[in-house]
Amino acid sequence: MHGTFLDYEEDATFAPDADTGLLVRTIELRGTNDDLFSAYVLKSRPGARPDGEWEGADQTFFLTFIEEGWVDIEIESLGHHRLIKGHLVHTQNGERHRMVACSEDMQSLNIVSTSIVIDQPKCATVQSYADADWGDGLRTHVLYRDFAHIEKATGGVIGGHHGKIIKEAPKDNSKEPVQRWHQHDWTAQLFYIFGGWAEFDFGDVGVNPFKKGVFMVLPNGMPHAEVQRQVGLETFEIVHPAQFGTAYVDEAELRERFNREA
Ligand SMILES: [Fe+2]
């Protein structure tokens, strides 16, 4: 499995859409997640206008997360919504939606699947940053805004969270669990960085920075370990299925498997 880490220099790969003038940065996920998900970042600019076309009929899953500015969206079952920074919308099983208008400083992350099977009815949810429950999760140095409403709506097929690092790494030689080599047994996971900084070591590609605009696909069973982090790192994670296990990996085994030096 390749493509664990995709580093997008800010703005470098945005291209204008011919019809709307909106800037689109397609995240090339082909071959990295069994084609379960595709993703793109959408950005507005002066003079750009959404085309207002309905979409979603062929999507088993769609998610949009507003990073900057605002978007006016219409959803088949929920009507019009003004989405602002931090809002998260999801639709499933062909629920249609359309973008009616947006601010000139709008930026959104969009994740789509046309192949993941969700054995639940067509529906849509909207969650705002302000009314979300922030709480504990897998790691004690991270504050989580859990996407429990998506997990519930999809019957556990897709879940995720918005995470904020709130605690520095220990200054002594003790290692927190996240700093030890470990792996997760999900089928697919997408990890997007929209603020802050950290470094992770991946079994296959070595140490890479986490910085704004980085998108990472971590395949099932790929070992990784945190190297450094800063308080304030903000991440957006979508995982299939929503619940998964974590196992710690023996360092000697890891070195042998990836032909790495001690
Ligand atoms: Fe991990």
Residues whose N, C-alpha, C, O or C-beta is under 5 A from the ligand:
A	BS01	LIG	none
